[in-house]
Structures are given as C-alpha cells and as structure tokens.
Amino acid sequence: MTTTVNRTDLEVVPVAAVGGGWPHELRAIGIVWQRDMVRVLADPTRLVSSLLQPLLFLFILGAGLTAAVRGGTGGADFKTFLFPGVLITGILFTAVFSAISIVWDREFGFLREMLVAPISSSSIVIGKCLGGATIATVQSVLIIALAGTVHVPYGFTLLIGLLGIVFVTSFTMTAVGLVMAARVKSVQTLMPMVNMLLMPLTFMSGSLYPLGPQAPRWLDIIARYNPLSYAVTSARTLVVDQLAADDPTRLLFHPLTWLGWPVPAWLDLIVVAGIGVVLLSIACLMFARTE
Amino acid sequence: MARTKPPGAGKASAVSVRGLEKRYGPIEAVRGIDLDVEPGEVFGFLGPNGAGKSTTIKMLCTLVAPTAGSAQVAGLDVVTQRTAVRRHIGLVFQETTLDEYLTAEQNLKFHAAIYGMPRRAVGPRVEAVLELVGLADRKTSAVRTYSGGMKRRLEIARGLLHSPRVLFLDEPTIGLDPDSRQVLWRYVDELRRREDITVFLTTHYMDEAERCDRIAIINHGTIVALGTPAELKADVGHDRVRIVTADNAGSAKKIASKLGVEAAPDGDGLLVNVPNGEGFVPKLFDIGISVQSVSVARPSLDDVFMAHAGRRIGDEEAAAAPRHWMRAMNR
C-alpha cells in the first residue's frame, strides 16, 4: 500500500504520508475561508456597493430624524444614537449573502468538489461561517472610520470593542444564512426569504429608534426576543459610555431588561455568540445529513 | 496483441468488489456484482443509462453506501475506511466542479489543502500536473475563460494532484468535440505511461472503450460481460467476410460443399460469417474461387454491447424503457 514506484518525469507525493485529524481539518477550514477572501478581493465592488445602505441610513435618515426630534431630545445628535444600529444592520446582508454563496457552489458543482474530499463537511461549513464574518467585519471598518463625523469619539478600546461585536454578530448572521442554505437549494427562492427575515429583524431590533420606556410596550417586548437587539444594544452601550456625561444622547439609551434586570453589554454579546454557535452546529448537522 | 491477463496480475487489486448491491426502496439499482480491477489497468465500465453504472461508481467513491456486499478501493474498505478511500482516489465527474472565478492554480491549491497534501510538495506537484495536461501556460487565467476541453483537462489534472491510486473518470469526454476527445485521450495514455495509477472510467463511446485494457458491461444492475475488448468481440462471434466473385451463385455452392459454411448473397457479392476471417480468405483461393475483391470486418464493441445489453449504446430512448419496466416488475 505504501509502495511508490520510481518515475522519471513526475515527482510523486507519497499519499500515505499525508496526515489526517485536526491539523488537516483546520487547514481545510483555512482554505475555505481563504477562497472567500480571494473572491472578494477579485470583486471589491461587492464590498463597496454594500456600504450604500448604511450610509443612507446614517447620513440621510439620520439628518432628517435629528432635525425632527431635536426638541424632544434636548439637542442630541440622533446620528450619534443611530451609529451603532447602522453599524450592525449594515453587515447583515453581507454576512447572510456570503453564506448563500454555498448555494451557488452547489449549483455550479464546486460544493461537490469540497464534499467528496477526505474532510468533514463541518470544516466546510465552519470555514464559510468564518469567511462571512471576516468579510462583514472588514466592510464595517469603513463605517467605523466614519464614527467621528457623527460625534462618536475615536478611542482604541471603543474601536476594538465595536470590531469584536461586529465579528460576533456577523458570525451569527452567517450561521443563519448557512442554515437556510442547507435547506433551500435554489438562489431564486432564497433571496426573497432573506429579505423576509432580515427586514423585520432590523426594524424590530431598536437599531433605528430607542427601545425601553420611549418605545411602545409591545415593541419593547418583541425586541427582547430578537437576537439582533442584543447585538445593537451591546454596541450602543460601548458608544454611549464614551460620550460626555451631559451628552443628551445618553437619555435615548436604555439597556435591554430581563424581568426588570438590565442586561449588561457583555451578556448581550454572549447571547449573540451563543445563538451563533447553536445555529452553526445545526447547519453542520444539516449539511452532514443531506449532502 | 490482446492481453488476456490484466497487467500487474498477481498484485493486490486496485478495486475489488464482492456481491455489491444497492436498493433504493423497491428499485434494485445494483444487484450483486463482483469485480476485480488490477493495478495499472485502464478499466472501462459500460452500460446503458439506468443500468447501475453511476450507482456503482458512487459506491466505489464512498458517496453512496451499499445495501449489501463489500468493495475495496486501493485495499481500503469503502464503508469502514471512507476517509482513507477518499484520500487515495481521484474523481472527475460528468459535470464541472471547478470554481470558475478562481484561476487554475488557485483551484489546484484549494484541492491540495482539502486533500491534506504536504505543503512543500504542493508547488512542484501543481506545476507537474498542469504540465501533464498542457495548461502550464494558462495557470494564472480564471477558469471561466477556459474552453470546455481545457476545463476537463484541468479537472483531470486536479484529480491526479494528490497522487491517487485509482482515478475515476465518469464520462470524461461527454459534451466534448471530437478534437478535444482525442486530446484528452492522449493525456490519459500519457498518464498511464507516467503515473502508477489505475483508471476506472465510464463511457458512451465505443472507440473509447476500445482503448481500455479490459471492460465490463453492466445491464439491469448485473455485470453481463467482462474481458478485454478482443475477448469480448471474439465471444460475440464471427468476422464478416464479404467477397465479390465472377460467378457468385457457383461460388456459393462451392463454398458450401467444400468448406461447409453458408455464403449468403449480399448485393453484388456474398457474405460469409466465420470465426477467423483472415484464416478463411486463403481457403477460398485453395478451392479455386476467382475472387475479385474481399473484405474482412471484425465485430465491433457495439456488436458486443448489442449482444449483451440488447440495444445500441447511447440509444437513450431505448434505455429509458427498461427502467420503467424494472420499476413495474418490482412493484
């Protein structure tokens, strides 16, 4: 089995020497991730065009709302309040669409090349999830760079913290996309489904308006069951903490509460990460079973 | 010329199949087949659509689990040593499975990583396989700029990259123009010369089956014929000798009485079916027949296929019918 015949023209790699196990699976995860990076770099317009929506929300919707609510907010810049919400919602589509590329791979046959390899299908799914999270995080850097223009002070811990929250959130949202991609086999069906899911999640997350006592009670309750609310709230906690003590924007912010107990930002983030891990595990199981 | 013994006979089999079965509900796709493919052989697997060809290949490649029986590829069990089998086989499917937005080189490097090739070996090996299929000068082009023939060659290169023991080619030339088919076969021959590899292929083309060391014909889930192309043709029968003589009717009588074979009228000549056409022709001169022209035709593999599968290969409409029949039978 391990004999290799001497050949004149080609150097032959003795396949028996190839290792398996964890290092091999990690390498597979790495190359699946790397492929997503190569493809984004080959087509950077995708990254840039997906910036349009957050910029419209922040500077157009934000400017309009700032003017409209000025009286009620004691002169707060609503854009400052909006910034963390826009940051989180801006990555949703990037993350989910990145997962959906696996449906294209299935359609064009490349998924088969990956699935017949001597690796676990989970490595493919995990690589895809990390790829989606990375692309979305890179995209968010461009939005984070604009923080100063909406009176969010630049600070090292704030920027690192926001990047971390963005990465965890986009990881979870990519996992959402992977679960959908495992079940739905056609891109045409999947696109409207993504819209049907992401639009309500966005609007019921408190990303574009304050939750808590300033929101209708029913909306405040629904938001507590929306994973995205936790992502937005944790990012907003970080931003508000950096503001001056008398900044009126502080008055617009309220943490989420569980039976009256205000949930700390770190726990918000754990909720998001936990949901992501559970969804990713489900996606791995689904791919192992059906493909 | 014909090898009765497969090359490398006596060594452990590259593919060894015993009583392999696959049922999909009531449908018996594969009904207990036995098969041995020797190392270094180019083995052709033929059969009409729905005969169990693809199901058998999928079981050998560990993509589908058998219902009963066992199969070993490169000495490894396809059920209990699934991952190890996968590491030692190369697969080229009917449909392309390339990432068309990556370059040829990127596709190959991706493959090297998911097959866990030693990192240092990847670079030289990528160069070598691209060289083998004549794509070295196009390695940095995106695959979407390739022609159909080039894509297929790249897939073969990729199938070889991790030095598999057995290369499975499922209809490797389907959808290619005759020129590309010729080129592809040149590479397969080259491959056989340069790499210590067994090739297991399915095909619809009889001229391609002709180039295999041995072929098996599968029909209704069982193997109905197995041997070298020459052996199978000899089994089916007879060479056709066609002669034109000055007096056909007289010659026919003479052949019947002196040689004991029947010569049937065929246009302006006579047609004789004999086991050995070349040996028969001198006898005509021995008995004093004035032959004006003579031609000897051997049975083709198409005739072999016809005899065993009951229809011409590639006759898709005819191929669909027995499937319905099989389903009806199983209900």
Interface residues (C-beta under 8 A of the other chain):
Chain A: M1 T4 V5 R7 T8 D9 L10 E11 V12 V13 P14 V15 A17 V18 G19 G20 H24 R27 A28 G30 I31 V32 R35 V38 R39 A42 D43 D105 F108 G109 F110 R112 E113 M114 V116 A117 P118 I119
Chain B: A12 C61 L63 A74 G75 T83 A84 R86 R87 H88 L91 F93 E95 T96 T97 L98 D99 E100 Y101 L102 Q106 K109 F110 H111 A113 I114 Y115 G116 M117 P118 A121 P124 R125 A128 V129 L132 H162 S163 P164 R165 R194 E195 D196
